Amino acid sequence: MMMTEIMLSILRKACEAILEVYADESRFNTSFKSDDSPLTRADQRSHDIIIEALEKNFPGIPVISEESKEDPYSSRIHYDQFFLVDPLDGTKEFIKRNGEFTINIALMEKNKPIAGFVFVPVTGQAYMAERGSGAFRIGPDNEKNEMRSLPFYLMDPQLKVVASRSHRDEETDKIISKLNQAEIVSTGSSLKFLLIAEGKAHFYPRLAPTMEWDTAAAQCILEEAGGTVARYDTLLPLIYNKDSLLNPNFLAFGALLNPESLESLFY
């Protein structure tokens, strides 16, 4: 069975478990982790399903999940391939019941994502990419559509700029203000990357904390759709499996025709 089919099956099972909890607020069992981020019964059920399925279907490939005890860097540094998993990305959106949450699974090789799989439980849409094979959206009826990000120039008027619904800050607003009458589109979780991959938005500046499992799967999908995810400070690609799994600030964008213009945002 191809990896896409296996992953689709795993994601749909995790989705069922998440939606069972989502349907009944009394079952959320919300608690808070040491960093004050929320954790629900849905996060844990999705995690258990995904980990068990990955270990069964891909024995020998380690898994790093948001809800697992983190292996020390001294062990992780030797991983040639591994999975990076966020069993429920956008827990705050889940608790708000606005539907803007996803399941993220990335297959990593050394420090780069080589396959990305994102599932949106409330719509049943899957987004998938394998390095060099393009990016695709797969509907609940298994209809498959290729995705391409939009070509644009940085100072085109009314670019659609994606901003987090739960994490906005002054620095991000400053960048947006330098664009030409940008139109802000707010959404949660890795949906921000997917809007760009689908050609529904152009640009996503992120100057607030994210973790590697928040971005890896969606980064692969966006890159295969013709877009880019770059560090804000150096404009080099994001890399993974670092000593700290915290990401640097970054910019994500579609098929930007004048990437050299990004430096103008820094001044």
Salt bridges, closest charged atoms under 4 A:
GLU20 OE1 - ARG45 NH2 3.23
GLU66 OE2 - LYS33 NZ 2.94
GLU67 OE2 - LYS33 NZ 3.37
GLU70 OE2 - ARG76 NH2 3.51
ASP80 OD1 - LYS110 NZ 2.61
GLU93 OE1 - LYS96 NZ 3.93
GLU100 OE1 - ARG165 NE 2.91
GLU171 OE2 - LYS174 NZ 3.16
ASP173 OD1 - ARG168 NH2 2.72
GLU183 OE1 - LYS160 NZ 3.87
GLU198 OE2 - ARG137 NH1 2.69
GLU198 OE1 - LYS200 NZ 3.87
GLU212 OE2 - LYS242 NZ 2.81
GLU223 OE1 - ARG131 NH1 3.34
GLU224 OE2 - ARG131 NH1 3.65
ASP233 OD2 - ARG231 NH2 2.74
